[in-house]
Amino acid sequence: MSRKINYTGFIPDSIVDSILNKFVDRAEMGFNKYNNTLDRKDLGKVEWINHAQEELMDGILYLERLKQRSEEHTSELQSHHDLVC
């Protein structure tokens, strides 16, 4: 991954570096899609809260989907194990 952030002094580990670069990518994507940044002044507190709630609800849905897939996979492995043993 190419570095998008110029660090002065401390260089974080690869995980932190990866996440920071994802933030930069997301900010760039948001600007390209909405032609705006988080510095915008046209939203009030409640609108910002609503945006945050919507994003967090999406995150919960993604986590639930992954959890269900993991449970399905675990169940399939257990069934296979039971057949073999």
Buried (B, 14 or more C-beta within 10 A) or exposed (E): EEEEEEEEEEEEEEEEBEEBBEEEEEEEEEEEEEEEEEEEEEEEEEEEEEEEEEEEEEEEEEEEEEEEEEEEEEEEEEEEEEEEE
